[in-house]
Amino acid sequence: MRTVHSSGRLVGRQEETGRLAGLTAAARAGRGGALVLTGELGTGKSALLDHTRRTADGMRLVRACGSRFEKALPFAALHQLCLPMLVHLSELPAQHRDALRSAFGPAPGAPDVSRAGPAALALLSRAARAQPLLCLIDDAHWLDSASSHVLAFLARRIAGEPVAMVFAARPAGEPTEATGLAALPGLSLSGLSDTDARMLLASLSHTTVDDQVRRRLVLEARGNPLALLEVPSAGGYAPLDTSSVPSPTERGYRSRIEALPAAVRLLLTVASADPTGDAALLWAAARHLGIDATASAATATGLAEFATQVRFCHPLARSAVYRAAAPGERRQVHGALAAVTDPAVDPDRRAWHRAQAASSPDADVAAELERHTPRAQTRGGTAATAAFLERAAALSPDTAERTGRTLAAVRAHIDAGMGERARQLLATVEDTAMDRHRLARVDVLRGQLALLRQSGGSGPVFALRAAQRLAEVDPAGSRDHLLDALEMSLSTGRVTGALDVVLAAARTAAPAPRSPDALDAFVRLTTEGPRAAYPLLRRVLDGEDTPMWTRRPALAVVLASELWDPHTHTEITEWLMKTGRASGSPPLLRLGLVRTATGSALSGDLGRAQAAIAEEEAMAHAVGGPPVTYHRLQLAAMRGRRDEAVALFEAVGAAARADGTGQPDTDVHWAAAVLHNGLGEYPAALAAARRAVAHGGLQPAGLVLPELVEAAVRCGEHAVAAAALEPLTESTGAGGTSSGLGIAAYARALVTGREEHYLEAVEHLEKSPLVPHRGRARLLYGEWLRRRGRRRDSRGQLRAAHELLSAAGVEAFARRAADELRATGERAQSRSRAAGDRLTEQETHISRLVSTGATSKEIAARLHLSPRTVDAHLRNIFRKLDITSRRQLTGHPALDV
């Protein structure tokens, strides 16, 4: 969560960044100046300094940082600032050289502030001759007195120098005022409004927070961005960490706590243990404990306010109070809160407090926690489920129950994207004490962890072993684990051999207890072909009661692709996004984002695909996992930018070979075939397509076949094209969708050269959402017409192809259409979006969010980026699009792709 915490620091700071940009621009023009940023801890001072560093183009950076431990050392901070420039020391007059040497220690004589100031100014002036200087001084409230005097002197005398100085300090007296800085131009950083604060919390796409806890957090943070992003994990259910080392700020709060009367400390501890801030609950618990302390006495501490809502002065004050209490006191407090919590209204909160009050295993409490886990999930998402089950396991005296709950907690942690915690919990389980069912469950969890970490192809191996464990004692359970193995193997691909092994095992497995399942369908597909299997695939996908994707979404996605069914793919994607955001499950939401990117690219909305890719990568970073590569490869191939695409292909392919999975390498070959066909580099496209289908298998092999047909025909390899056309025709014919039939028709037209097949392709694809393929069908038909001397007929097809492909951002194929149109004597209409096409995926996503009215805060939190990075992106976007304000992004044509 570190990245998320940092992302709030520049929230709502447009005015501040504007002031800083003006300061650095003036310095580059030779008009130096200084600015002192003041604000409480967490308001974003350091982030603004870093933003200034990143956006101060053409300036040399020198920086210093105050330190409470060096506050007694004269010139300590000034030495930090000047050290990179001391190479110019020999160029200064002797008196300045001696003054600096004396101040920094290598020369004899007492340091003298009055001499050090002019000397340091001479040094800055000399260094700035070669390049304008940006001097950043953080934690200026901790500057040693000598440095503070000299730096203030410099700040007042750089007006005629190409030097900008920016200081960051806490307000005067917190904990100390840096001498001389108060007289400099300043800018005070305030907090966010309650409305912005609530929007910031709501924008955290992978975090679920109970509404009552969110209200308390907004009140408690008082607009402080860093405090706002101290989001309670699991919706407030996860206990505060009492083992880690407290921060310096927290230690400061603790010193105040230790001086308080015992009754006041205990009352504060009650408040810290309740995540809701419910005053009625607090006073009921206080009465239960017999606490003799008043609200005024507790409020007088300055640590918390006891009114209609209880709120601490800062979330770190809350954690400081909780951590300062002895373990026995914390248990006592949770026991009181459990006793006064209404079991009919808040049974899950009561169960949680009872669990935190328990000092030893308790079967009743553990069972109560497990019973109320579903309700807890509605408040805190999958993370709350994990917290409840993990605590229930810890409180289970019975070994078998403890093991079962531990395994359930592991699964919940995996669903919440917390792979490392899941791995740690799983390591506590003793294999020797489990029966076959439990051992099989452990194997499946190990496979899911391997899949979550994308570590080789071991996931299907574990799931297959689980199926083998149960083959004799529980055929139905064994078959279910074969489905797990099938789902995992389709993610790692045929190159690992896992899919072949799973399907071989499925052929000898006991039959499905109910109607034929996905295993039967895939076995039939590999043994009897699409025409025999596709009706069964469709029945399995739709389900008897509920669609398959509500149980096995990853497997459902593969089935929809195999059936050439983009409409069902869209339905699955919408369900994934809705369910992933509602549950706070990063794996589910990441799968939804990947499918959003894939579906958007195939339908010609490359801008939306870019946005989904950027969000998936940000979420991968936030949960500590590698980003998915398939949709990035697809987008790079379809955009048709050779250098960018080839660099990505090489990087992903090398990583896949090193990892041993093989699947991304296969995806690279398919993407390369698309890229080279678009560029008209048919021998390269043919070689790539052949490598992509070399191992057989399912999608993307099906999508490679039309690329293989086109490349082979253009290279004169008609036998190869005809061979590839046969399975393509069989699968699309069995699927029966307009998309599949249209793609197969234009591939068939390439092989046969018959006009009716081109017309058939155009007709089918007019009903398809796959805009790029619709454009390609018209491009191929237009090329065929022109080569037969029918220029007038070809122009209409080529003109339509160019418009479709250009609008979709499929640049290489659009250029092919433009070249063909030019050969007929007509010039294609150019779309004026060259600057927009140079935007990166991240820049496009940020631009689209800004164009909808999103604030910098919302963008930073949604993408899990530092806001300084958002600001840097916006600066680049404005430059590339030649605009000067956010308003100009609304409706900008560059964002249509």
Secondary structure, DSSP 8 states (H G I E B T S, - for coil): -HHHHHTTTTTT-HHHHHHHHHHHHHHHTT--EEEEEE--TTSSHHHHHHHHHHH-TT-EEEEEE--GGGTTSTTHHHHHHHGGGGGGGGGS-HHHHHHHHHHHSSSSS---HHHHHHHHHHHHHHHHTTS-EEEEEESGGG--HHHHHHHHHHHHS-TTSSEEEEEEE-STTSS---TTGGGS-EEE-----HHHHHHHHHT-TT----HHHHHHHHHHHTT-HHHHT---GGGGTS----SS---HHHHHHHHHHHTS-HHHHHHHHHHHH-TT-BHHHHHHHHHHHT----HHHHHTTSSEEESSBEEESSHHHHHHHHHHS-HHHHHHHHHHHHHHS-TTT-HHHHHHHHHHH-SS--HHHHHHHHHTHHHHHHHHHHHHHHHHHHHHHHT--SHHHHHHHHHHHHHHHHHTT-HHHHHHHHTTS-GGG--HHHHHHHHHHHHHHHHHHT-TTHHHHHHHHHHHHHTTT-HHHHHHHHHHHHHHHHHH-GGGTHHHHHHHHHHHS---SSS--HHHHHHHHHHH-HHHHHHHHHHHHH-SSS-GGGT-HHHHHHHHHHTT-HHHHHHHHHHHHHHHHHHT-HHHHHHHHHHHHHHHHHHT-HHHHHHHHHHHHHHHHHHT-----HHHHHHHHHHT-HHHHHHHHHHHHHHHHHHT--HHHHHHHHHHHHHHHHHT-HHHHHHHHHHHHTT--STTHHHHHHHHHHHHHHTT-HHHHHHHHHHHHHHHHHH--HHHHHHHHHHHHHHH--HHHHHHHHHHHTTSS-HHHHHHHHHHHHHHHHHTT-HHHHHHHHHHHHHHHHHHT-HHHHHHHHHHHHHTT------S-HHHHT--HHHHHHHHHHHTT--HHHHHHHHT--HHHHHHHHHHHHHHHT--SGGGGTT-GGGG-
